[in-house]
């Protein structure tokens, strides 16, 4: 359910950016989502289709890039990836004291727009 406020923020940012850039419309948005982020692509897309209606973002395509999770073992200092099943013990020392170094990201990476100049070309 937290995808709703997240998507509302994405629409707000995209509309503001598009208007500042004199966009005719927003065409594509590129989202980076870490493996450990609790964001469901389909839910974001569902809310996007509803919330962006009647804005310059209506019909824009969402592109989701998933970033794999990486952990740093605090016992032996190696970095390793985890499988989709969740947190795992260190493969080198079997330690469980770990720090997440990658995989919790969630950000809007880039926005593509169409301007009147694009339509003249």
GIWO-V682102 format. One line per field, one symbol per residue. burial: I if it has 24 or more other C-alpha atoms within 12 Angstrom, else O. A space follows every 50 residues. Layout:
BEGIN
burial->???
END
This chain:
BEGIN
burial->OOOIOIIIOIIOIIIOIIOOOOIIIIIIIIIIIIIIOOIIIOOIIOIIOO IIOOIIIIOIIIOIOIOIIIIIIOOOOOOIIIOOOOIIIIOOOOOOOIII IIIOIIIIOOIIIIOOOOOOO
END
